[in-house]
């Protein structure tokens, strides 16, 4: 079943001099087993929105439906919150800052134990999750604080995978990583999508959006201002939503304006554009 957000409002510090409306009537639907992006400038409401999806924040008004779970300010509707957080898990920006155990395997096992697994089961889930993110048994007994930035990010993601969520929300998963680390993390995320998980990506990196996302939602000042494909968002070569257009689309639009028959909807990466240029030259 999809995620449905219905007329969602969220107010920080209500009835105070610094009351702030972070979400103002957001309504959207995220399809089952999809790879979508939530975009917008800093302060647009992205982080607030994703935290309502698993009841880390309770809406001031409106409801969130995640499969059979409901998040609402009506207390009688907020049932099985712990199960919801197992079903939909969030990997926050710089999640490696949340590492705290003395060994990698203990850190990854912590979440599984918190959701009811005994010590042996939790360690088994931790080892499986670590293997799935490309960290073998040589990492299990190491201190997480001795790892590289990319390795810490993998450990943090493994900690989420160990609780076996069906929907994974990633807030700026490549922030602070070098190009190779960012590529490795996104390859891992893409693999998780192909294994059946729904992925919700929050990012300022429009190249990631173009390459991976099937659909995007753009927030501005707490309101939904765009819903559609990345191609629809970027096709005009400019944005009305203060979103940076990927360089690849800027270049493709210039080629199109100079008479080349470039189909913007077919472009996900550089190879797609090169293929179209070759087709044009051979025609």
N, C-alpha and C positions, 0 to 999 in steps of 0.2 A: 504493500500500500504506500501511497505517497506521503510526504510531509506537507501539511496544510497549515499555513499561518493566516489567521483570520482577524483582520482589523486590529492589529497589534499596536498597543501603546506601552511605553515604559518611561517613567519619570524618576529621575534621581533626586533624592532629598526633597520629596514633596512637602509643600506647605512651609518651605523655608525660603529665606531671601535669595538663596542660590539654586532654587529649583530649576532643573534642566529636563526638557523633554527630549529623550534620546531616540525614541521611536514614536512616529505619529501616523497611525492608521495603516501599517504595513500589511498587505495581503499578497500572498504568493503561494505557489505550489511547486514542490520539488518531486519529480517523478521517482519511482522506485528504480534502484540500480542505475543511477545516473551519475555523471561527473559534471558538477556545476560549480560556478564561481560566484562569490559575493564580493562586489567591488564598491569602491567609494573612497573619498578622501578621508584622512584622519578626522574623527569626530562625526562621521556620517551615520554611525549607528551599527556598523558591521559587527563589532565585538559584542555589543549589547544583544543584537539579534541572535547570534549563535549561542549565547549563554541562556537565552530563553528556550532553546530547542531541547535542552535536557534539564530544565528547571533549576539551573544555577542562579538564574534570576526569574522571579515570578512576575508576569506582566501586570501592569497597572490596569490594563483593560484589554479585552480580546482573548483569543485562545490559540494554542499551538496543538495540533494533532500530529503525533508521530506514530504511525501505524495504530495500535490499539491504546496508546497512551495519550493523555490530555494534560496540558499545562495551562492553568487558569488561575486567576486570583480568587476563584470560588473554591474554598478549601475542600469541599466534598468531592471535587473532581480530580484533585491532585493525589492520585493513588499510584502505588508501585513506582515511586520516584527512583528508588535504588535500581530496580530492574530497567527503568528507562535509561539511566546513566550507563548501564551495561550494554544496552541496545544501541545507544547513540553516544559515542565518546568523543571528547574534544582534545586535540593536541594543541596546546597554546603556543604562542610565539616564544621562542627561546625556552622550550620545555626542559632543556638540560639544566636550567637553573633550579629545577625542582628535584634533581637527583640528590639523595641524602644517605642511602645505605652504604655499608662498608664494601660491599662487592656488587658487581653488575647483576649477578643472578638474583641476589636478595632484593635489589631495587626493582627489577622487572617482576619478581614474584609478589611484591607487596600488593599490587592492585588485585591480583587473582585471589589472594588470601582475604582481602577486604570484601570480596564478593562471595565468600563462602568456601573456597577451596582449602583443603587441609595442606599442611606444609609440603608433603610429598607431591600432591597434585599441583600445587602452585609452582613448585620448582620444575615439574615436567612441562607445564604451560610456558614457564619462563624460558626454558631451554628451546622449546619449539619456536617461540616468538623470536628469540635471538637468532636462531638459525635462519628464520624467514627474512630477517633484515640483513643477513650476510655477516653475522658475527658468530664464529664457531666457538667450540668449547674452550679455546685458549683465552677467551675473554671472560668466561663465567666467574672466575675467582679474582679478577682484577678490580681495582678500585675504579669507580666511574670517573673520579676526578683526575685520573692519569690519562684519560683518552683525549683524542683530538676533538675538535668541535663537531665534525661530521659524525664521528663515532658516538659522541654523547647524544646527538640528535637521534641516531639509530636506536640507542638504548632507551631513550624516552619514548619513541614510537613503539618499540617492542613492549614496553610497560603497558601501553594502551592495547596492543594486539593480544596480550596475555589474558585480558578480560573478555576477549572474543566478541567485540562489537560487530553489529551488522552495518552501521553507518559511522563513517569516520569524518570528523570535521577537523580541518587543519588550518590553523591561523598562522599565515606567513611561514610555511615550513622551510623555506630556503633562506630566510633572513640570517645574515651574518656568515653564511657559508661561502667558500670560494667556488668558482664555476664547476669544478669537478664534483665537489661535495653536493652542490645544488642539483646537478644532473643525476647523481647517484640517488639522492633522496626522491626526486620526482620519478625516476625509473621504478623505485620501490613502490611509490604511491600508485603508479599506473598498473603495476603488477597486482597490487591488492584490489584494484578496481576490476581487473580481468578475472580475479578469483571470486568475484561476486559481491564485493562490498560497494556500497554507495559512498561517493566521495563528495564532500563539500569543501571547496578551496577558498580561503580568504587570502587575498594577495594584492600587492601593488604592482606586481610584475606582470605586465600585459603580454609578454612573450609566453609566459606559462599559460595564461588564459587562452591565448590563440592556439597553442599546441595541444592542450589537454581538455579544455572545457567544451562540453556540448551546448551548454546554455549558461547565460550569466544574468545576474540580478544586480542592478546598480542602485545604491542608496545615496541620497543627498539630503543633508540636514534632517535625517530621521525618516525620510519618505522614500518609497520606491519610485524611481524616475525612469527606469528602463528595464525591460525584460525581453530577452531574445538570444540569438546566437552571437558568438564573438564576431563573426563576419558582418552581421547586421550592425553591430556596435561600431566597428572600425571601418566600414566600407567607404565612407565619405572622405576619409583622410583627415577628419577633424572630429572633435568631440564637444558636445554641449554640456558634458557632465564633469569637466575637469579631469578626464581620464586620458592618460598619455597613450597615443596611438603607437603600436609596435612599429619599429623601424622597417620591418619587412613589409608591412601594409603601406607605409608611407612611400616606399620605393616602388611597390607594385602599382599604387595609384598613379605615380609619376609616369611609369611605363604605359599604363592604360591611357593617360591623358595625351601621350605622344603617339597614340594610334595602335599600340599592341593589343591584341584581343585577349586580355588577361581576365580570367574568371576569378574574382576575389573569393567566391564561396568555396573554391577548391584549394585554397592556400592554408596550410597549417604550419609549414616550416619552409626553410630555404629550398629544400629539395623539390617541394611542390612547385615553387616559382620557377626554378631552373627547368623542370620538366615542361612547363607551359611555354617557356621561351624556346626550348628545343623543338617543341611541336610546331610553334609558329615559324621557326626558321626552316623546318622541313616541309612545310605546307606549300 
